[in-house]
């Protein structure tokens, strides 16, 4: 079967790879119906995260149809529609039971094989999912494959980020900044409104992303505009944002988040951190009295409550999808997403 494989920094190709088979009685084989590119795929693509073996199938966002199940699988049968988080979850360890599935003791990330050990990705036709019963989630018929892709990573991550910022509808201030208006940032904006925020500012350098954020109800701030500090001060009486959510993972955006949050505020970050040291020092933290929260979203722990929320609110999450490619066009899809050409925000793949 065809797959998009990693061949080196900024090198991927469409290759023939073996079809997966049941290796454990808890495995499920999925036919991929939709896949998607994620910003963290670009960390691998550009070499910001190293170690992945050449020939590894890329990707970790997908929805699909159950094709085969191991003997111990009881929650799924052939033909079921499913969504998946981006990591495996055993369902039985200390962290899974605590609702912190991102730290599952047996977790592995789809699309990461290092020194021959790991899990192949989902940018292909069929995928093996270990711990199928505790990893996969049934996707209701009324939720599209496209929306389902966003339920396994982007939307839970945005919702998780908003929760870390402790937005409460009974608070009267609630002036929130979201830094980075890619797919995660846009999902964070949607989530802040769902959780009760009234004044949400979207911070980015790209006008097309700010335009999308404005359509979602946020007030755009382009940091290329030298007057952005005046805008922040005007809306916050010179204090800074009560909460800042960082959805990029660079030193520059983290420093911006620190500068924008008010004393006593909350800085929440879900961007995959691609630098070694924080761009501010302990005395600065001490002087601002801020609370900082970081971490990978426990997507599997959120999916079962967010799927009903999408149904109830009739949310159109697919507004962030700007481009769709076939699997055979995968090299071009990665290039476009990496270069952010043609006002690209979110790229979908159809195997």
C-alpha positions, 0 to 999 in steps of 0.5 A: 500500500502507498504511504507518505514516508520520512526520508530525511530533513525536508524529505518525504516521498510516496512509498510502498509499505507493507499492510499492517496485520494483527500482532496482538489480541488487543489490536484493531486494523483501521482503513483510513478515511481521512488524515490531516497534517499537524503543526507538530508533523512540521517539527519532524519534517524540518528536523526540529525533532530528530531521531525518527527512522527513515522510512517511517510512515508520517502522520498522527491525525485520522479517522477511519473504519474498523476492518479487523479486530483482535480476539480481546477487542470487545468495544468495536466490530468491523464497519464501525466508524472511529476517531483516534487520539494521536497517541495510544492509551492503555486505559489501565495505568495510573495516568489513564485512570487519572484522566491524563492519558497523554502520559499513559505508561504504554503510550506511543505516538503515531508516526514515530519509529526510532531505532526500529521501535515505535508506531507507524503513522496514519498517512496511508491506507490502513493503520494498526491501532494497539490497545484498540478498546481504550484508544479508539472512540466511536464516531457518531454517524452525524459527525463527518470524517473531517470533523472527526479528524479534528476531534483527535488532536486539534479540538481537544488541545484547544479546549485543554488550553482554554481550561488551563487558563481557568476561564469561568463565565461568572468572572467579570474581567476575562480578557484573553489573548490567544497567540498563534492562529493556526489550527490549534489556536483557532480551536482554542478561540472556539473553546474560550467562547464555549467556556465563557470568555467574552473578550478574546484577542487573536495574535498572529503575524499572518493576515489570513489567519487573523481574518479567520480568527475574526470570523470566529469572534476574536479581536485580531492583533497583528504583531507586525503592527507597531501599535499592538501594545497600545491596543492591549493597553487600551483594552486592559487599562495597561495591565495586560491580558488576564490569561494568555494561551500560547499555541505555537511552541517557539521561544519568540511566541513564549516571550510574547505570551509572557510580556502580554500576561498581566501580573497575577495572570495565567500563561497556558501553553500547548505548543510543542516546545522547540527550544531548550530554555525559557526566554525569560528568567526566574526573577521575571516570573517572581516579579509578575506572580504569574501561573504557568501551565504547560503540557501535551493534551490528554486527547483521549481523556477529552474526546468522549465529552467533546464529541457530545459537545460538538453535537449539542452545539452543532459546531462547525470545526471544519472551518479551519480546513483550507486545503484537501489533497489525495494521498498521492499528492502528499509531497505537495501537501507537506510543502504547502503546509510548511511554507504556509502558501495559498493562505493555508491553515489546515490540510486534509488528506484523502487516502 
